Amino acid sequence: MATTMKPVASFAPTEARPDKESFSISDLCAEFEVTARALRFYEDEGLISPERRGLSRIYSHRDRSRLAWILRGKRVGFSLAEIREMIDLYDVGDERRTQHQVTLDKCRARIELLERQKVDLDAAIAELNDFVAVLEGRATPSK
């Protein structure tokens, strides 16, 4: 069964929603289709830092943008450490040039790895198809 990946508009932090000053945990859970537990995990990992008002968590536009980066990064296979490195570079103060270059380098390296894995997967699928054909008597085994 094939799985589909939901598209995300951009790898870069999302544009701030002008209609809201802040976001509740419910807002972000609904928007990004994640659980409250996931948001609390990212908070525990120091990836997002909501303001606390009593027992409530209030998320800023910054938290929302970081969450978009986290989810995109996870979807394409980056570790949380790699994601942290990329999003923390936002604050370097060089107009995001370092963040851009590091992210670009990591994305290119990830593409190369996935391309190699794709070749390996295609070879394994072909081998399995050949084996199934032999087992079903449609082909003769090769030596």
FIKOLZA-1660 file (N, C-alpha, C; in steps of 0.1 Angstrom, whole numbers, plus 5000, padded with zeros to 4 digits):
% residues 143
   i   px   py   pz ch aa at
   1 5008 4988 5000  A  M  N
   1 5000 5000 5000  A  M CA
   1 5009 5012 5000  A  M  C
   2 5007 5021 4991  A  A  N
   2 5015 5034 4990  A  A CA
   2 5009 5044 5000  A  A  C
   3 5019 5052 5005  A  T  N
   3 5015 5063 5013  A  T CA
   3 5017 5076 5005  A  T  C
   4 5010 5086 5009  A  T  N
   4 5012 5099 5002  A  T CA
   4 5017 5109 5012  A  T  C
   5 5025 5118 5007  A  M  N
   5 5030 5128 5016  A  M CA
   5 5022 5141 5013  A  M  C
   6 5018 5147 5024  A  K  N
   6 5010 5160 5022  A  K CA
   6 5020 5171 5018  A  K  C
   7 5016 5179 5008  A  P  N
   7 5025 5189 5004  A  P CA
   7 5025 5201 5014  A  P  C
   8 5036 5207 5016  A  V  N
   8 5037 5219 5024  A  V CA
   8 5042 5230 5015  A  V  C
   9 5037 5242 5017  A  A  N
   9 5040 5253 5008  A  A CA
   9 5054 5256 5006  A  A  C
  10 5062 5255 5017  A  S  N
  10 5076 5259 5016  A  S CA
  10 5084 5253 5027  A  S  C
  11 5097 5251 5025  A  F  N
  11 5106 5246 5035  A  F CA
  11 5109 5257 5045  A  F  C
  12 5109 5269 5040  A  A  N
  12 5112 5281 5048  A  A CA
  12 5101 5283 5058  A  A  C
  13 5103 5291 5068  A  P  N
  13 5092 5293 5078  A  P CA
  13 5080 5299 5071  A  P  C
  14 5069 5295 5075  A  T  N
  14 5057 5300 5068  A  T CA
  14 5054 5315 5071  A  T  C
  15 5047 5321 5063  A  E  N
  15 5044 5335 5065  A  E CA
  15 5034 5336 5077  A  E  C
  16 5036 5346 5085  A  A  N
  16 5028 5348 5097  A  A CA
  16 5013 5350 5092  A  A  C
  17 5004 5345 5100  A  R  N
  17 4990 5347 5097  A  R CA
  17 4986 5360 5103  A  R  C
  18 4983 5370 5095  A  P  N
  18 4980 5384 5101  A  P CA
  18 4967 5384 5109  A  P  C
  19 4958 5374 5107  A  D  N
  19 4946 5374 5114  A  D CA
  19 4947 5370 5129  A  D  C
  20 4959 5365 5133  A  K  N
  20 4960 5360 5147  A  K CA
  20 4973 5365 5152  A  K  C
  21 4973 5369 5165  A  E  N
  21 4985 5373 5172  A  E CA
  21 4992 5362 5178  A  E  C
  22 4985 5351 5182  A  S  N
  22 4990 5340 5188  A  S CA
  22 4981 5328 5185  A  S  C
  23 4986 5316 5189  A  F  N
  23 4979 5304 5186  A  F CA
  23 4978 5295 5198  A  F  C
  24 4967 5288 5199  A  S  N
  24 4966 5278 5210  A  S CA
  24 4971 5265 5205  A  S  C
  25 4973 5256 5214  A  I  N
  25 4977 5242 5211  A  I CA
  25 4967 5236 5201  A  I  C
  26 4954 5239 5203  A  S  N
  26 4944 5234 5195  A  S CA
  26 4945 5239 5181  A  S  C
  27 4948 5252 5180  A  D  N
  27 4950 5259 5167  A  D CA
  27 4960 5252 5158  A  D  C
  28 4972 5250 5165  A  L  N
  28 4983 5244 5157  A  L CA
  28 4981 5229 5155  A  L  C
  29 4974 5222 5164  A  C  N
  29 4971 5208 5162  A  C CA
  29 4962 5206 5149  A  C  C
  30 4952 5215 5148  A  A  N
  30 4943 5214 5137  A  A CA
  30 4950 5218 5124  A  A  C
  31 4957 5229 5125  A  E  N
  31 4963 5234 5112  A  E CA
  31 4973 5224 5107  A  E  C
  32 4982 5218 5115  A  F  N
  32 4992 5210 5110  A  F CA
  32 4989 5195 5112  A  F  C
  33 4977 5192 5116  A  E  N
  33 4973 5178 5118  A  E CA
  33 4983 5170 5126  A  E  C
  34 4987 5175 5138  A  V  N
  34 4995 5169 5147  A  V CA
  34 4988 5168 5161  A  V  C
  35 4993 5160 5169  A  T  N
  35 4987 5158 5183  A  T CA
  35 4993 5168 5192  A  T  C
  36 4986 5171 5203  A  A  N
  36 4991 5179 5214  A  A CA
  36 5003 5173 5220  A  A  C
  37 5004 5160 5220  A  R  N
  37 5015 5153 5225  A  R CA
  37 5028 5156 5217  A  R  C
  38 5026 5156 5204  A  A  N
  38 5037 5160 5195  A  A CA
  38 5042 5174 5198  A  A  C
  39 5033 5183 5199  A  L  N
  39 5037 5197 5202  A  L CA
  39 5045 5198 5216  A  L  C
  40 5040 5191 5226  A  R  N
  40 5046 5190 5239  A  R CA
  40 5060 5184 5237  A  R  C
  41 5062 5174 5229  A  F  N
  41 5075 5167 5227  A  F CA
  41 5084 5177 5221  A  F  C
  42 5080 5185 5210  A  Y  N
  42 5089 5195 5204  A  Y CA
  42 5093 5206 5214  A  Y  C
  43 5083 5209 5223  A  E  N
  43 5086 5218 5234  A  E CA
  43 5097 5213 5243  A  E  C
  44 5095 5200 5247  A  D  N
  44 5105 5194 5256  A  D CA
  44 5119 5193 5250  A  D  C
  45 5119 5191 5237  A  E  N
  45 5132 5191 5229  A  E CA
  45 5138 5205 5227  A  E  C
  46 5131 5215 5231  A  G  N
  46 5136 5229 5229  A  G CA
  46 5134 5234 5215  A  G  C
  47 5126 5228 5207  A  L  N
  47 5125 5232 5193  A  L CA
  47 5114 5244 5192  A  L  C
  48 5105 5244 5200  A  I  N
  48 5095 5255 5201  A  I CA
  48 5094 5259 5216  A  I  C
  49 5090 5271 5218  A  S  N
  49 5090 5277 5232  A  S CA
  49 5077 5285 5234  A  S  C
  50 5066 5278 5236  A  P  N
  50 5053 5286 5238  A  P CA
  50 5054 5293 5251  A  P  C
  51 5047 5304 5252  A  E  N
  51 5045 5312 5264  A  E CA
  51 5035 5304 5273  A  E  C
  52 5037 5304 5286  A  R  N
  52 5028 5297 5295  A  R CA
  52 5019 5307 5302  A  R  C
  53 5006 5305 5301  A  R  N
  53 4997 5313 5309  A  R CA
  53 4989 5304 5317  A  R  C
  54 4993 5302 5329  A  G  N
  54 4986 5292 5338  A  G CA
  54 4990 5279 5332  A  G  C
  55 4979 5271 5329  A  L  N
  55 4982 5258 5323  A  L CA
  55 4981 5258 5308  A  L  C
  56 4978 5269 5302  A  S  N
  56 4977 5271 5288  A  S CA
  56 4991 5274 5281  A  S  C
  57 4992 5269 5269  A  R  N
  57 5004 5272 5261  A  R CA
  57 4999 5282 5250  A  R  C
  58 5007 5292 5249  A  I  N
  58 5003 5302 5238  A  I CA
  58 5015 5303 5229  A  I  C
  59 5012 5299 5216  A  Y  N
  59 5023 5298 5206  A  Y CA
  59 5023 5311 5198  A  Y  C
  60 5035 5315 5195  A  S  N
  60 5038 5327 5187  A  S CA
  60 5039 5324 5172  A  S  C
  61 5040 5334 5164  A  H  N
  61 5042 5332 5150  A  H CA
  61 5056 5325 5148  A  H  C
  62 5065 5328 5156  A  R  N
  62 5078 5321 5155  A  R CA
  62 5077 5306 5158  A  R  C
  63 5069 5303 5168  A  D  N
  63 5067 5288 5171  A  D CA
  63 5060 5281 5160  A  D  C
  64 5050 5288 5154  A  R  N
  64 5043 5283 5142  A  R CA
  64 5052 5280 5131  A  R  C
  65 5061 5290 5128  A  S  N
  65 5071 5289 5117  A  S CA
  65 5080 5277 5120  A  S  C
  66 5085 5276 5132  A  R  N
  66 5094 5266 5136  A  R CA
  66 5088 5252 5134  A  R  C
  67 5075 5251 5138  A  L  N
  67 5068 5239 5137  A  L CA
  67 5067 5235 5122  A  L  C
  68 5064 5244 5113  A  A  N
  68 5064 5241 5099  A  A CA
  68 5077 5235 5094  A  A  C
  69 5088 5241 5099  A  W  N
  69 5102 5236 5095  A  W CA
  69 5103 5222 5101  A  W  C
  70 5099 5220 5113  A  I  N
  70 5101 5207 5120  A  I CA
  70 5094 5196 5112  A  I  C
  71 5081 5199 5109  A  L  N
  71 5073 5188 5102  A  L CA
  71 5078 5186 5088  A  L  C
  72 5082 5196 5081  A  R  N
  72 5088 5194 5067  A  R CA
  72 5101 5186 5068  A  R  C
  73 5109 5190 5077  A  G  N
  73 5122 5183 5079  A  G CA
  73 5120 5168 5083  A  G  C
  74 5111 5165 5091  A  K  N
  74 5108 5151 5095  A  K CA
  74 5103 5144 5083  A  K  C
  75 5094 5150 5075  A  R  N
  75 5088 5143 5064  A  R CA
  75 5098 5139 5053  A  R  C
  76 5109 5147 5052  A  V  N
  76 5119 5143 5042  A  V CA
  76 5131 5136 5049  A  V  C
  77 5130 5132 5061  A  G  N
  77 5139 5123 5068  A  G CA
  77 5150 5129 5076  A  G  C
  78 5150 5142 5078  A  F  N
  78 5160 5148 5087  A  F CA
  78 5158 5144 5101  A  F  C
  79 5169 5143 5109  A  S  N
  79 5168 5140 5123  A  S CA
  79 5164 5153 5130  A  S  C
  80 5160 5152 5143  A  L  N
  80 5156 5164 5150  A  L CA
  80 5169 5172 5152  A  L  C
  81 5180 5166 5154  A  A  N
  81 5193 5174 5155  A  A CA
  81 5196 5182 5143  A  A  C
  82 5194 5176 5131  A  E  N
  82 5196 5184 5119  A  E CA
  82 5186 5195 5117  A  E  C
  83 5173 5192 5121  A  I  N
  83 5163 5202 5120  A  I CA
  83 5166 5214 5130  A  I  C
  84 5170 5210 5142  A  R  N
  84 5174 5221 5152  A  R CA
  84 5185 5230 5146  A  R  C
  85 5195 5223 5140  A  E  N
  85 5206 5231 5135  A  E CA
  85 5201 5241 5124  A  E  C
  86 5193 5236 5115  A  M  N
  86 5188 5245 5105  A  M CA
  86 5179 5256 5110  A  M  C
  87 5170 5253 5119  A  I  N
  87 5161 5264 5123  A  I CA
  87 5168 5274 5133  A  I  C
  88 5177 5269 5141  A  D  N
  88 5184 5278 5150  A  D CA
  88 5193 5288 5142  A  D  C
  89 5197 5285 5130  A  L  N
  89 5205 5294 5122  A  L CA
  89 5197 5306 5118  A  L  C
  90 5184 5306 5120  A  Y  N
  90 5176 5317 5116  A  Y CA
  90 5180 5330 5123  A  Y  C
  91 5185 5328 5136  A  D  N
  91 5189 5340 5144  A  D CA
  91 5204 5344 5143  A  D  C
  92 5211 5339 5134  A  V  N
  92 5225 5342 5133  A  V CA
  92 5228 5356 5130  A  V  C
  93 5219 5363 5123  A  G  N
  93 5220 5377 5121  A  G CA
  93 5227 5381 5108  A  G  C
  94 5227 5372 5099  A  D  N
  94 5233 5375 5085  A  D CA
  94 5223 5374 5074  A  D  C
  95 5211 5379 5078  A  E  N
  95 5200 5379 5068  A  E CA
  95 5197 5365 5063  A  E  C
  96 5199 5355 5072  A  R  N
  96 5196 5341 5069  A  R CA
  96 5205 5334 5058  A  R  C
  97 5216 5341 5055  A  R  N
  97 5225 5335 5045  A  R CA
  97 5230 5321 5049  A  R  C
  98 5235 5321 5062  A  T  N
  98 5240 5308 5067  A  T CA
  98 5230 5297 5068  A  T  C
  99 5218 5301 5073  A  Q  N
  99 5207 5292 5073  A  Q CA
  99 5204 5286 5059  A  Q  C
 100 5203 5295 5050  A  H  N
 100 5200 5291 5036  A  H CA
 100 5211 5281 5031  A  H  C
 101 5223 5285 5033  A  Q  N
 101 5234 5276 5027  A  Q CA
 101 5235 5263 5034  A  Q  C
 102 5233 5262 5047  A  V  N
 102 5234 5250 5055  A  V CA
 102 5222 5241 5051  A  V  C
 103 5210 5247 5050  A  T  N
 103 5198 5240 5046  A  T CA
 103 5199 5234 5031  A  T  C
 104 5205 5242 5023  A  L  N
 104 5207 5238 5009  A  L CA
 104 5216 5226 5008  A  L  C
 105 5227 5227 5016  A  D  N
 105 5237 5216 5016  A  D CA
 105 5231 5204 5021  A  D  C
 106 5224 5205 5032  A  K  N
 106 5217 5193 5038  A  K CA
 106 5207 5187 5029  A  K  C
 107 5199 5195 5022  A  C  N
 107 5189 5190 5013  A  C CA
 107 5196 5183 5001  A  C  C
 108 5206 5189 4996  A  R  N
 108 5214 5182 4985  A  R CA
 108 5219 5168 4989  A  R  C
 109 5225 5168 5001  A  A  N
 109 5230 5155 5006  A  A CA
 109 5219 5145 5008  A  A  C
 110 5208 5150 5013  A  R  N
 110 5196 5141 5015  A  R CA
 110 5191 5136 5002  A  R  C
 111 5191 5144 4992  A  I  N
 111 5186 5140 4978  A  I CA
 111 5196 5129 4973  A  I  C
 112 5209 5131 4975  A  E  N
 112 5219 5121 4970  A  E CA
 112 5216 5108 4977  A  E  C
 113 5214 5108 4990  A  L  N
 113 5212 5096 4998  A  L CA
 113 5199 5089 4993  A  L  C
 114 5188 5096 4991  A  L  N
 114 5176 5091 4987  A  L CA
 114 5177 5085 4973  A  L  C
 115 5185 5092 4964  A  E  N
 115 5187 5086 4951  A  E CA
 115 5194 5073 4951  A  E  C
 116 5204 5072 4960  A  R  N
 116 5211 5059 4961  A  R CA
 116 5202 5048 4967  A  R  C
 117 5194 5052 4976  A  Q  N
 117 5184 5042 4982  A  Q CA
 117 5174 5038 4972  A  Q  C
 118 5170 5047 4963  A  K  N
 118 5160 5044 4953  A  K CA
 118 5166 5034 4943  A  K  C
 119 5178 5035 4939  A  V  N
 119 5185 5026 4930  A  V CA
 119 5185 5012 4937  A  V  C
 120 5188 5012 4950  A  D  N
 120 5188 4999 4957  A  D CA
 120 5174 4993 4958  A  D  C
 121 5164 5001 4961  A  L  N
 121 5150 4996 4962  A  L CA
 121 5146 4991 4948  A  L  C
 122 5149 4998 4937  A  D  N
 122 5145 4994 4924  A  D CA
 122 5151 4980 4921  A  D  C
 123 5164 4978 4925  A  A  N
 123 5171 4966 4922  A  A CA
 123 5164 4954 4931  A  A  C
 124 5161 4957 4943  A  A  N
 124 5154 4947 4952  A  A CA
 124 5141 4944 4946  A  A  C
 125 5133 4953 4941  A  I  N
 125 5120 4951 4936  A  I CA
 125 5121 4942 4923  A  I  C
 126 5130 4945 4915  A  A  N
 126 5133 4937 4903  A  A CA
 126 5136 4923 4906  A  A  C
 127 5145 4921 4916  A  E  N
 127 5149 4908 4920  A  E CA
 127 5137 4900 4926  A  E  C
 128 5129 4907 4934  A  L  N
 128 5117 4900 4939  A  L CA
 128 5107 4897 4928  A  L  C
 129 5105 4905 4919  A  N  N
 129 5096 4902 4907  A  N CA
 129 5101 4890 4900  A  N  C
 130 5114 4889 4897  A  D  N
 130 5120 4878 4891  A  D CA
 130 5118 4865 4899  A  D  C
 131 5120 4866 4912  A  F  N
 131 5118 4854 4920  A  F CA
 131 5104 4850 4921  A  F  C
 132 5094 4859 4921  A  V  N
 132 5080 4856 4921  A  V CA
 132 5077 4849 4908  A  V  C
 133 5082 4854 4897  A  A  N
 133 5080 4848 4884  A  A CA
 133 5085 4833 4883  A  A  C
 134 5096 4831 4889  A  V  N
 134 5102 4817 4890  A  V CA
 134 5093 4809 4898  A  V  C
 135 5089 4814 4910  A  L  N
 135 5080 4806 4919  A  L CA
 135 5067 4803 4913  A  L  C
 136 5062 4812 4904  A  E  N
 136 5049 4810 4898  A  E CA
 136 5050 4802 4885  A  E  C
 137 5063 4798 4882  A  G  N
 137 5065 4790 4870  A  G CA
 137 5064 4797 4857  A  G  C
 138 5065 4810 4857  A  R  N
 138 5065 4818 4845  A  R CA
 138 5078 4821 4839  A  R  C
 139 5089 4817 4846  A  A  N
 139 5102 4820 4841  A  A CA
 139 5112 4809 4846  A  A  C
 140 5123 4808 4840  A  T  N
 140 5133 4798 4845  A  T CA
 140 5143 4805 4853  A  T  C
 141 5148 4799 4863  A  P  N
 141 5158 4806 4872  A  P CA
 141 5171 4808 4864  A  P  C
 142 5177 4820 4866  A  S  N
 142 5189 4822 4860  A  S CA
 142 5201 4819 4869  A  S  C
 143 5212 4816 4863  A  K  N
 143 5224 4812 4872  A  K CA
 143 5233 4823 4874  A  K  C
% end
